[in-house]
Amino acid sequence: MLSGERRLSVTDLLRRPARTFFTVLTLAIAVASISFFAIPPLIDDAMQQEVRDGRLADVTVTMRPLELTEADLAALAALPNVAAVEARSSVDARVLIGERRAPARLIGVRDLADQGVDVVRVESGALPGPGELMADVQDANTGVYDGEAGDTVTLLGAGGESADLPLTGRGRSLPGGEQVQDESVIVLYADAVTVAGLSGEPGYGELALRLDDTDPDAARATVEEVRSTLATVDGFEGFSNLPSIRAPGDWPGKSDTEQFAQLLGVITVLALISAAVLVSNTLSTLVAEQTREIGIMRAVGARRRQVALVYVRTTLLLGAIGAVAGTLLGILMSSALAGYFGTTFWAIDVGFGVAPWVLLASLLIGLAAPPLAALPAIRRALHVDLREALEATGSATGGDDAVDRALRRTAFLPRVAQIGLRNVGRRKRRSAATAAIVALAVGNLLAVLALAESAADASRTSWGSHLEDVQISTAGAPFDERARETILATPGVAEAQPVLKNAVELGGREAYLWGVEPDPLFRYRLAEGRWFDAAEDASAARVAVLERNLAETAGIDVGDEVTLTTAAGEADFEIIGLATNQQENGTALYVPLGTARDLLHRPSAASTYWIGTDSGEDEAADRVTALVEDRLAARGYEVTSEIRYVAERDEIAANSTLTTTIAVLGFLIVAMSMVGLANAITTNVLERTREIGILRSIGARARDIRRIFTTEGVVLALLGWLVGIPLGYLLTRLLLRLVWEVVEVRLPVVFPPGNVVLALVGTTVLALLVLFLPVHRAVRFRPGEALRYG
């Protein structure tokens, strides 16, 4: 049997089922929001399994295609610390999809039936045989190509010839899937002989190694052993780029996921703050409503400690129910969201999972938060004078402060609207808390929308720096003067500038060296210093202009000397300028083209050509791209292309996907604010049931009651919207600062007025929707029942 005090705690929950429902719902949403922290570990567990199943390489090195015999490969596999080695070849081509030419990359596997590193696994269909292809699952997942087993792929090879090859199915490989995701290129797998026949160049351009000891120092030592061994093979000219050394536990896209998770954590914290305000407001209302009951208990001899325990138990019961419901909801939410991200970005099945520490935190916070949130209200109620407590009705009649006097000067409004406005001032603390919750929601929504607009604006600005219409790049042998002459002789080409790009290290950070001409087809934006001149280009001067993002993270200023690590060795450069461009996510280093050629020992080479067309129109860019590709391919060059207007459109769309995801999660806070609004109006209806009965008895119609409470709810929503505007601007600045701190990408501050209007419309519509049930409850009261309500 329950004691009287325990029965009272249970009775408190049952006597106001609507209030109990909204309180539990509030707690459940707050606890469920904690589950967002479980998304990264769930994804990481799935990806670590993918790493094991795919035997992801610990080290990858690239070079000019090199013919390696079985003896050469055996020598590499026998090196100290090498557990397995795989040689890969590749060729960039184009796939005909209808009338459209889509960029594609064929990856040649030495022995598809016996792979030791970066294993290409069958997802559906079968492994390809000679003269056959298999598509990567990410091709269909990202929408670049949805071919299936039985389809025929029409390829335009490096020599311009057309080849029809059958597709045997779909496979998966983490490195191949990453290329699809990052470069929007169709990835196809074949045996090495098929790829060599299409490229016209036998040999392997990549070595992937798994190591026994993955410590970075041990990995670097192994790279040098590999370099020394390859030096004994005819035709080896050194690595064409810096070796890629995978950190232990890393996987493709992990850093981006962690950065996204940190931004997601900000959304979660905002949700928890909103929930804390809402829970405190709800439980304060619960205790304040029972001030008279507290007075009665004290009058019959109950001590303050006993009274306090009654309400602590009540809030503990609420917390227990909310914690269990919220934890279960959170498990479902985190699993669903992790599954969505896994499918969207990596085409993997994350599956149902639980993060133990997040589960424990959800239960503990759900249990502890309600009593802690209610303590201030309990303390206030216990310190109310006994006579005032016994006379309390649970309803406020308003005061005589400046707010009340202002609300009484609204005689120009309809009578029902006046009553609704005055109701806002009767419970100022509750009204303020409810408006604050709505303000948090509006502020969060405005900040997230501004973040999306900032990302799109940054993409437009970044691509606005490019004055070329088309980029033609080579994945094989560098372009030479013959390639330049071929491009310039193509109809529709107005000018073509060579560019030499290469990955480098600067102060332990990855960066990208761009060798460009002194007057490039590129709008550089200097923040400090100067650009290099023609004399420095001609003399191969070791000068560079560094992007400001990289300069700030590395602590570099104009005039500093820096050391770059390249595939050809180390070199010292003087920083003569800082640029605000955002190329390569702010990690580009611009040097004279002559300097880049001298540094990489390629006197007339180019990895890319920037091409300007005669008209600059989109149709001209499409036409010129096709002509240049065909002419270069016919002369044996392995090329890929990037049309500026298409790349800009795709990047904005990709950014939109991420920011839309954040926005959807941000709407959790909006949902909580609307729950808080419905909770406040429902409580007001319960408190003023007798008043409703009196109004109905003296002739008030149902629509009058409806307008009173609708006015009150809409006014609270509008107050929250007004406060949310400056709050949204501050949150926008905070989010952009976090993007810089976490992702090291500087986004412009954009706060479109149109979003403020959108938030107003959304807040008003949602307020009207959530007000429907409590207002409907109010108008259903019959006068006699309302007057007897206790």
C-alpha positions in Angstrom: 0.0 0.0 0.0 1.2 3.5 -0.8 1.5 6.0 2.0 -0.6 9.2 1.9 2.3 11.3 0.7 3.1 8.8 -2.1 -0.6 8.6 -3.1 -0.6 12.4 -3.3 2.4 12.4 -5.6 0.6 9.9 -7.9 -2.7 11.8 -7.7 -0.9 15.0 -8.8 -0.1 13.2 -12.1 -3.6 11.8 -12.6 -5.7 14.8 -11.7 -4.4 16.9 -14.6 -3.8 14.3 -17.4 -3.4 17.0 -20.1 -0.7 18.8 -18.1 1.0 15.5 -17.2 1.0 14.5 -20.9 2.6 17.8 -22.0 5.2 17.7 -19.2 6.2 14.1 -20.1 6.3 15.0 -23.8 8.6 17.9 -23.0 10.9 15.7 -21.0 10.9 13.0 -23.6 11.8 15.4 -26.4 14.6 16.9 -24.3 16.0 13.5 -23.4 15.7 12.3 -27.0 17.8 15.2 -28.2 20.7 13.8 -26.2 20.7 10.9 -28.6 22.3 13.1 -31.3 25.6 12.5 -29.5 25.2 8.8 -30.4 25.2 9.3 -34.1 29.0 9.7 -34.7 29.9 6.6 -32.6 27.2 4.5 -34.4 28.6 5.6 -37.8 32.2 5.0 -36.6 31.3 1.4 -35.6 29.8 0.7 -39.0 32.7 2.3 -40.8 35.3 0.5 -38.8 33.6 -2.8 -39.8 33.7 -1.5 -43.4 37.5 -0.8 -43.0 38.0 -4.4 -41.8 35.9 -6.0 -44.4 37.5 -3.9 -47.2 41.0 -4.2 -45.8 41.6 -0.5 -46.2 45.1 0.6 -47.1 47.3 2.1 -44.4 49.6 3.8 -47.0 48.9 4.7 -50.7 51.5 6.0 -53.1 51.0 7.2 -56.7 53.4 7.3 -59.6 53.6 7.4 -63.4 52.3 4.0 -64.7 55.0 1.5 -64.0 55.2 -2.1 -65.3 55.7 -4.3 -62.2 56.4 -8.0 -62.5 55.3 -10.6 -60.0 58.8 -10.6 -58.7 58.7 -6.9 -58.2 55.4 -7.2 -56.3 56.8 -10.0 -54.2 59.8 -7.9 -53.3 57.5 -5.1 -52.1 55.4 -7.6 -50.1 58.5 -8.9 -48.4 59.6 -5.5 -47.1 59.7 -5.1 -43.4 56.3 -3.9 -41.9 54.4 -4.7 -45.1 51.5 -7.1 -44.5 50.0 -6.9 -48.0 50.4 -4.9 -51.2 48.1 -4.3 -54.1 48.9 -2.6 -57.4 46.2 -0.6 -59.1 45.9 1.1 -62.5 43.3 3.7 -63.6 42.2 5.6 -66.6 39.9 8.6 -66.8 37.3 8.3 -69.6 33.8 9.4 -70.4 30.6 7.4 -70.2 27.7 8.1 -72.6 24.5 8.5 -70.7 22.0 9.2 -73.4 23.5 12.2 -75.3 25.4 13.4 -72.2 29.1 12.6 -71.6 29.7 11.9 -67.9 33.2 11.8 -66.4 34.2 8.3 -65.4 37.2 6.6 -63.8 38.1 3.0 -64.5 40.1 1.3 -61.7 42.1 -1.7 -62.8 42.6 -4.5 -60.2 45.5 -6.9 -60.7 43.6 -10.0 -59.6 39.9 -9.5 -58.7 39.7 -13.0 -57.2 42.7 -12.5 -54.9 42.8 -9.0 -53.3 44.7 -8.1 -50.2 44.2 -4.4 -49.9 41.3 -2.0 -50.7 39.2 -5.0 -51.7 36.5 -4.4 -54.3 33.6 -6.5 -52.9 30.5 -7.6 -54.8 27.3 -5.9 -53.7 25.1 -7.4 -56.4 25.8 -9.3 -59.6 29.3 -10.8 -60.1 32.9 -9.7 -60.4 33.9 -8.6 -63.9 35.9 -10.8 -66.2 38.1 -9.7 -69.1 36.4 -7.0 -71.1 33.7 -6.4 -68.4 33.0 -3.7 -65.9 31.4 -3.4 -62.4 30.0 -0.1 -61.0 30.6 1.2 -57.6 27.5 1.3 -55.3 28.1 5.0 -54.7 27.5 5.7 -58.4 23.8 5.0 -58.0 23.7 6.3 -54.4 24.9 9.8 -55.4 22.9 9.8 -58.6 25.8 10.0 -61.1 25.0 6.6 -62.7 22.4 3.9 -61.9 23.7 1.1 -64.1 22.9 -2.5 -63.1 24.0 -6.0 -64.1 23.1 -6.6 -67.7 23.5 -3.0 -68.9 26.0 -2.0 -71.5 28.4 0.9 -70.8 29.5 3.0 -73.7 33.0 4.4 -73.0 35.0 7.0 -74.8 38.6 6.0 -74.1 41.9 7.9 -73.9 42.4 7.6 -77.6 38.9 8.9 -78.5 37.7 5.4 -79.5 34.3 4.2 -78.4 33.9 0.9 -76.6 30.8 -1.0 -75.4 31.4 -3.1 -72.3 28.9 -5.2 -70.3 28.2 -4.4 -66.7 28.3 -7.4 -64.4 26.9 -5.8 -61.2 27.8 -3.4 -58.4 30.7 -3.5 -56.0 31.9 -1.5 -53.1 35.3 -0.2 -52.1 35.9 2.7 -49.7 38.6 4.5 -51.8 36.4 4.2 -55.0 33.3 5.3 -53.2 35.2 8.3 -51.8 36.1 9.4 -55.3 32.5 9.2 -56.4 31.4 11.3 -53.4 34.2 13.9 -53.6 34.6 14.3 -57.4 31.1 13.4 -58.7 32.8 11.0 -61.1 31.5 7.6 -62.2 33.8 4.8 -60.7 34.0 1.5 -62.6 36.1 -1.5 -61.8 37.7 -3.9 -64.2 40.8 -6.1 -64.4 44.1 -4.4 -65.1 44.4 -5.8 -68.6 41.1 -4.2 -69.6 42.1 -0.9 -68.2 45.5 -1.0 -69.9 43.8 -1.7 -73.2 41.6 1.4 -72.8 44.3 3.7 -71.6 46.9 2.4 -74.1 49.5 2.5 -71.2 50.3 -0.7 -69.4 51.5 -0.7 -65.8 50.3 0.4 -62.4 50.0 4.0 -61.1 49.2 3.2 -57.5 50.3 1.0 -54.7 48.1 0.3 -51.7 49.8 -1.2 -48.6 48.6 -2.7 -45.3 51.1 -2.5 -42.6 51.9 -4.5 -39.5 52.8 -1.3 -37.5 50.6 1.6 -38.4 52.4 4.2 -36.3 53.0 7.3 -38.5 56.8 7.1 -38.0 56.8 3.4 -38.9 54.6 4.1 -41.9 57.0 6.9 -43.2 59.9 4.5 -42.8 58.1 1.9 -44.9 57.3 4.5 -47.6 61.1 5.2 -47.9 61.7 1.4 -48.2 59.1 1.3 -51.0 60.7 4.2 -52.7 64.1 2.6 -52.6 62.7 -0.7 -53.9 60.9 1.0 -56.8 64.0 2.9 -57.7 65.5 -0.4 -59.0 62.6 -0.8 -61.4 63.1 0.6 -64.9 60.9 3.7 -65.6 60.4 4.8 -62.0 60.7 8.6 -61.7 59.6 9.0 -58.1 56.2 9.5 -56.6 53.9 11.8 -58.4 52.3 13.1 -55.2 52.8 13.0 -51.5 52.2 9.5 -50.0 48.9 9.2 -48.3 49.4 7.7 -44.8 46.1 6.8 -43.0 46.1 7.5 -39.3 45.1 4.5 -37.1 41.3 4.3 -36.8 40.8 6.8 -39.7 38.5 6.1 -42.7 37.5 8.2 -45.7 35.2 11.0 -44.7 35.8 10.6 -40.9 37.2 14.1 -40.4 34.2 15.6 -42.2 31.9 13.5 -40.1 33.5 14.6 -36.9 33.4 18.2 -38.0 29.7 17.8 -38.9 29.1 16.1 -35.5 30.6 19.1 -33.7 28.1 21.4 -35.5 25.4 18.9 -34.7 26.5 19.1 -31.0 25.8 22.8 -31.1 22.2 22.1 -32.3 21.9 19.5 -29.5 23.1 22.0 -26.9 20.5 24.6 -28.1 17.8 21.9 -27.9 18.8 21.1 -24.4 18.8 24.7 -23.4 15.3 25.1 -24.8 14.2 21.9 -23.1 15.6 23.1 -19.7 13.7 26.3 -19.9 10.6 24.5 -20.9 10.9 21.9 -18.2 11.5 24.5 -15.6 8.6 26.6 -16.8 6.3 23.5 -16.8 7.2 22.3 -13.3 7.1 25.8 -11.9 3.5 26.1 -13.2 2.7 22.7 -11.7 3.9 23.7 -8.2 2.5 27.3 -8.4 -0.9 25.9 -9.4 -1.0 24.0 -6.1 -0.1 26.8 -3.8 -3.5 26.5 -2.0 -3.0 22.7 -1.5 0.5 23.5 -0.1 -1.2 25.9 2.3 -3.7 23.3 3.4 -1.0 20.7 4.1 1.0 23.2 6.1 -2.2 24.2 8.0 -2.9 20.6 9.1 0.7 20.2 10.4 2.8 19.1 7.6 6.4 20.3 7.8 8.0 22.1 4.9 10.3 19.1 4.3 7.4 16.7 4.0 5.6 19.1 1.6 8.7 19.5 -0.5 9.2 15.7 -0.7 5.7 15.3 -2.1 6.6 17.5 -5.1 10.1 16.1 -5.4 8.5 12.6 -5.7 6.0 14.0 -8.2 8.8 15.4 -10.4 10.8 12.2 -10.0 7.8 10.2 -11.3 7.5 12.6 -14.2 11.3 12.4 -14.8 11.2 8.6 -14.7 8.4 8.4 -17.3 10.0 11.1 -19.4 13.4 9.6 -19.2 12.3 6.1 -20.3 10.1 7.5 -23.1 12.8 9.9 -24.2 15.5 7.3 -24.1 13.5 4.9 -26.2 12.6 7.7 -28.6 16.3 8.7 -28.7 17.5 5.2 -29.5 15.1 5.1 -32.5 16.0 8.7 -33.6 19.8 8.1 -33.4 19.6 4.8 -35.2 17.4 6.3 -37.9 19.6 9.3 -38.4 22.8 7.3 -38.3 21.3 5.0 -40.9 20.2 7.9 -43.0 23.7 9.4 -43.0 25.4 6.0 -43.6 23.1 5.4 -46.6 23.4 8.9 -48.0 27.1 9.5 -47.8 28.7 6.0 -47.8 26.0 3.6 -49.0 26.4 1.4 -45.9 23.9 -0.1 -43.5 24.6 1.4 -40.1 21.9 -0.7 -38.5 20.2 -0.5 -35.1 22.6 0.4 -32.3 23.0 1.9 -28.9 25.8 4.1 -27.5 26.0 3.0 -23.9 27.3 6.3 -22.5 24.6 8.2 -24.3 22.0 5.8 -23.0 23.2 6.2 -19.4 23.4 10.0 -19.8 19.9 10.1 -21.1 18.4 8.2 -18.2 20.4 10.1 -15.6 19.6 13.6 -17.0 15.9 12.6 -17.5 15.7 11.5 -13.8 17.6 14.4 -12.3 16.5 17.4 -14.4 12.8 17.6 -13.3 13.4 17.7 -9.5 16.3 20.2 -10.0 14.1 22.4 -12.3 11.2 22.3 -9.8 13.3 23.2 -6.7 13.1 27.0 -7.2 9.3 26.8 -7.6 8.9 24.5 -4.5 11.1 26.8 -2.5 9.0 29.8 -3.5 5.7 28.0 -2.7 7.0 26.9 0.8 8.0 30.5 1.7 4.6 32.0 0.8 2.8 33.3 3.8 0.3 30.7 5.1 -2.7 33.0 4.8 -1.8 33.9 1.2 -1.3 30.3 0.4 -4.7 29.3 1.7 -6.3 32.2 -0.2 -4.5 31.3 -3.5 -6.7 30.1 -6.3 -4.0 29.0 -8.7 -4.9 31.8 -11.0 -3.5 35.3 -11.1 -5.7 38.3 -11.6 -3.0 40.6 -12.8 -1.1 43.4 -11.0 -0.6 47.1 -11.3 2.8 47.4 -12.7 3.7 49.2 -16.0 3.0 46.1 -18.1 -0.5 45.7 -16.6 -1.3 49.4 -17.0 -0.2 49.3 -20.6 -2.3 46.2 -21.3 -5.3 48.0 -19.8 -4.9 50.8 -22.4 -6.0 48.6 -25.3 -9.6 49.8 -25.4 -9.3 50.3 -29.2 -9.2 46.5 -29.6 -12.2 44.1 -29.5 -13.2 43.1 -26.0 -12.1 39.4 -26.4 -8.7 40.6 -27.7 -8.3 42.8 -24.7 -9.0 39.9 -22.3 -6.5 37.7 -24.2 -3.8 40.4 -24.0 -4.4 40.9 -20.3 -4.1 37.2 -19.7 -0.5 37.4 -21.0 0.3 39.7 -18.1 -1.4 37.7 -15.4 1.4 35.1 -15.3 4.4 37.2 -16.3 7.0 34.6 -15.4 5.2 31.9 -17.3 4.5 34.2 -20.3 8.2 35.3 -20.3 9.4 31.7 -20.2 7.1 30.6 -23.0 8.1 33.6 -25.2 11.7 32.8 -24.4 11.3 29.2 -25.6 9.7 30.4 -28.9 12.5 33.0 -29.2 15.1 30.2 -28.9 13.3 28.3 -31.6 13.0 31.3 -33.9 16.6 32.3 -33.3 17.8 28.8 -34.0 15.8 28.6 -37.2 17.1 31.9 -38.4 20.6 30.9 -37.6 20.4 27.6 -39.5 18.8 29.2 -42.5 21.5 31.9 -42.4 24.2 29.2 -42.3 22.7 27.6 -45.4 22.7 30.9 -47.2 26.2 31.7 -46.0 27.5 28.4 -47.4 25.8 29.0 -50.8 27.1 32.6 -50.9 30.6 31.3 -50.1 30.3 28.8 -53.0 29.1 31.5 -55.4 32.0 33.8 -54.3 34.5 31.0 -54.6 33.4 30.1 -58.1 33.1 33.8 -58.9 36.9 33.9 -58.5 37.2 31.6 -61.6 37.3 33.6 -64.8 37.7 30.5 -67.0 34.7 28.7 -68.4 36.2 25.2 -68.5 39.0 23.3 -66.8 40.7 20.4 -68.6 42.9 18.2 -66.4 45.0 15.2 -66.8 45.2 12.2 -64.5 48.0 10.6 -66.5 51.1 12.1 -68.1 51.2 15.9 -67.7 50.2 18.2 -70.5 53.0 19.5 -72.7 53.2 22.2 -75.4 51.6 19.9 -77.9 48.5 19.8 -75.6 48.5 23.6 -75.4 48.6 23.9 -79.2 45.8 21.4 -79.5 43.6 23.3 -77.1 44.2 26.7 -78.7 43.5 25.3 -82.1 40.0 24.1 -81.0 37.1 26.2 -82.4 35.5 28.3 -79.7 38.6 28.6 -77.5 39.5 32.2 -76.9 42.5 31.6 -74.5 44.1 28.8 -72.5 46.3 29.1 -69.4 48.4 26.2 -68.0 48.2 25.5 -64.3 50.3 23.0 -62.3 48.7 21.7 -59.1 50.3 19.4 -56.5 49.6 18.3 -52.9 52.2 19.6 -50.4 52.7 19.7 -46.7 53.1 23.0 -44.8 53.8 22.9 -41.1 52.4 19.4 -40.9 49.2 20.5 -42.6 48.0 19.3 -46.0 47.9 22.1 -48.6 47.7 22.4 -52.3 50.3 24.2 -54.5 48.9 26.0 -57.5 51.4 27.1 -60.1 49.7 29.9 -62.1 50.7 32.6 -64.5 51.3 36.2 -63.1 48.1 37.4 -64.8 45.8 34.3 -64.3 42.3 33.6 -65.4 41.5 33.8 -61.7 40.3 36.7 -59.6 42.7 36.7 -56.6 41.6 38.7 -53.6 44.5 40.0 -51.6 44.1 40.8 -47.9 47.8 41.7 -47.3 51.0 41.9 -49.3 51.2 41.6 -53.1 50.9 39.2 -56.0 54.0 37.9 -57.9 55.1 39.4 -61.2 56.4 38.2 -64.5 60.0 38.6 -63.6 59.5 36.3 -60.6 57.8 33.8 -62.8 60.6 33.9 -65.4 63.3 33.4 -62.7 61.4 30.7 -60.8 61.5 32.8 -57.7 60.6 30.9 -54.4 57.7 33.3 -53.5 54.1 32.4 -52.7 50.7 33.9 -51.9 49.0 32.0 -49.1 45.3 31.8 -48.5 44.3 33.5 -45.2 42.6 30.5 -43.7 45.8 28.4 -43.9 47.9 31.3 -42.8 45.9 31.9 -39.7 45.8 28.2 -38.7 49.5 27.8 -39.3 50.4 31.2 -37.7 52.1 32.6 -40.9 52.4 36.3 -41.8 53.5 38.2 -44.9 57.4 38.2 -45.0 57.7 34.8 -43.2 59.8 32.0 -44.6 58.1 28.6 -44.8 59.2 25.1 -45.8 57.1 23.1 -48.2 57.3 19.3 -48.4 56.5 18.1 -51.9 56.8 14.8 -53.8 60.2 16.1 -55.1 61.5 17.0 -51.7 61.5 20.2 -49.4 61.8 23.8 -50.6 61.8 27.1 -48.8 59.4 29.9 -49.8 58.9 33.5 -48.9 55.2 34.5 -48.3 54.6 37.7 -50.1 50.9 38.0 -49.8 47.7 36.6 -48.2 44.5 36.0 -50.2 40.9 35.7 -49.0 39.9 33.2 -51.7 38.5 29.8 -50.5 40.1 27.5 -53.0 40.8 23.9 -51.8 38.8 24.8 -48.6 41.2 27.7 -47.9 44.4 25.6 -48.2 45.7 26.8 -51.6 49.2 28.2 -52.0 49.7 30.2 -55.2 53.2 30.3 -56.7 54.5 31.4 -60.1 54.0 28.7 -62.8 57.7 28.8 -63.6 58.5 28.2 -59.9 56.2 25.2 -59.7 57.7 23.7 -62.8 61.2 24.1 -61.5 60.3 22.8 -58.1 58.7 19.6 -59.5 61.3 19.2 -62.3 58.7 19.5 -65.1 60.0 22.3 -67.3 56.9 22.7 -69.6 54.3 20.6 -67.8 50.8 21.5 -66.7 48.2 19.4 -64.8 45.3 21.6 -65.8 44.4 24.2 -68.5 42.0 27.0 -67.7 40.0 27.7 -70.9 38.0 30.8 -71.8 35.5 30.5 -74.6 34.6 33.0 -77.2 31.1 33.8 -75.9 31.3 32.7 -72.3 27.8 31.2 -72.5 26.9 27.9 -70.9 26.1 26.3 -74.3 29.5 27.3 -75.7 31.2 25.8 -72.6 29.5 22.5 -73.2 30.4 22.5 -76.9 34.0 23.5 -76.4 34.5 20.9 -73.6 33.4 18.1 -75.9 35.6 19.3 -78.7 38.7 19.7 -76.5 38.2 16.3 -74.9 37.9 14.6 -78.2 41.0 16.3 -79.7 43.2 15.7 -76.7 42.0 12.1 -76.3 42.7 11.5 -80.0 46.3 12.6 -79.3 46.7 10.2 -76.4 46.0 12.4 -73.5 44.0 11.1 -70.5 41.7 14.0 -69.6 38.9 15.0 -67.3 36.9 18.2 -67.5 35.1 20.5 -65.3 32.6 23.1 -66.6 32.5 26.0 -64.2 28.7 26.6 -64.2 28.0 22.9 -63.7 30.6 22.5 -60.9 29.2 25.6 -59.1 25.7 24.3 -59.3 26.7 20.9 -58.0 28.7 22.4 -55.1 25.8 24.6 -54.0 23.5 21.6 -54.2 25.9 19.5 -52.1 26.2 22.3 -49.5 22.4 22.5 -49.5 22.1 18.8 -48.6 24.3 19.2 -45.5 22.7 22.5 -44.3 19.2 21.1 -44.9 20.1 18.1 -42.7 21.2 20.6 -40.0 18.0 22.5 -40.5 15.8 19.4 -40.1 17.5 18.7 -36.8 17.2 22.3 -35.8 13.4 22.0 -36.2 13.5 19.8 -33.1 13.9 23.0 -31.1 10.9 24.6 -33.0 8.9 21.5 -32.1 9.8 21.9 -28.4 8.8 25.6 -28.5 5.4 24.7 -29.9 5.0 22.1 -27.2 5.8 24.8 -24.6 3.2 27.1 -26.1 0.6 24.4 -26.1 1.5 23.5 -22.5 1.2 27.2 -21.4 -2.2 27.6 -23.0 -3.5 24.3 -21.7 -2.4 25.2 -18.2 -4.1 28.6 -18.6 -7.3 26.8 -19.7 -7.2 24.6 -16.6 -6.5 27.4 -14.3 -9.3 29.6 -15.6 -11.9 27.0 -16.0 -14.2 28.7 -13.5 -13.6 32.0 -15.3 -14.6 30.4 -18.6 -17.8 29.2 -16.9 -18.6 32.7 -15.6 -18.0 34.2 -19.1 -20.2 31.6 -20.7 -22.9 32.2 -18.0 -23.0 35.9 -18.8 -23.4 35.3 -22.5 -19.9 34.7 -24.0 -20.1 32.6 -27.1 -17.8 29.7 -27.9 -16.0 31.8 -30.5 -15.4 34.5 -27.9 -13.6 32.0 -25.7 -11.7 30.7 -28.7 -10.6 34.2 -29.6 -9.4 35.0 -26.1 -7.1 32.1 -25.8 -6.0 32.3 -29.5 -5.1 35.9 -29.0 -3.0 35.0 -25.9 -1.2 32.2 -27.7 -0.5 34.2 -30.9 0.8 37.2 -28.8 3.2 34.9 -26.9 4.4 33.5 -30.3 4.9 37.0 -31.7 6.8 38.1 -28.7 9.0 35.1 -29.1 9.5 35.9 -32.8 10.5 39.5 -32.0 13.0 38.5 -29.4 14.2 35.7 -31.7 15.3 38.1 -34.4 18.3 39.6 -32.6 19.0 36.2 -30.9 19.1 34.6 -34.4 21.7 37.1 -35.6 23.9 36.4 -32.5 23.5 32.6 -33.0 24.4 33.1 -36.7 27.7 34.8 -35.7 28.3 32.0 -33.2 27.7 29.2 -35.8 29.9 30.9 -38.3 32.6 31.2 -35.7 32.3 27.5 -34.9 32.5 26.6 -38.6 35.8 28.5 -38.7 37.1 26.9 -35.4 36.0 23.4 -36.3 36.1 23.1 -40.1 38.6 26.0 -40.7 36.3 27.4 -43.4 35.5 31.1 -43.3 31.9 31.9 -44.3 30.4 35.3 -44.8 27.8 36.7 -42.4 24.5 36.5 -44.3 21.2 37.3 -42.5 18.5 37.6 -45.2 15.4 39.7 -44.3 13.3 37.2 -46.2 14.1 34.5 -43.6 12.7 36.8 -40.8 9.4 37.0 -42.7 9.5 33.2 -43.3 10.0 32.7 -39.5 7.1 35.0 -38.8 4.8 33.0 -41.1 6.0 29.7 -39.8 5.7 30.7 -36.1 2.2 32.0 -36.6 1.0 29.0 -38.5 2.5 26.5 -36.0 1.1 28.5 -33.1 -2.4 28.3 -34.5 -2.0 24.6 -35.1 -0.8 23.7 -31.6 -3.4 26.0 -30.0 -6.2 24.1 -31.6 -6.5 21.3 -29.0 -6.3 23.4 -25.8 -8.6 26.1 -27.2 -11.0 23.4 -28.4 -11.0 22.1 -24.8 -11.9 25.5 -23.5 -14.9 26.1 -25.7 -16.3 22.6 -24.9 -16.7 23.4 -21.2 -20.4 23.7 -20.2 -21.1 26.7 -17.9 -22.3 24.5 -15.0 -19.3 22.1 -15.2 -16.9 24.9 -15.5 -18.3 26.7 -12.4 -18.0 23.4 -10.3 -14.4 22.7 -11.6 -11.9 22.3 -8.7 
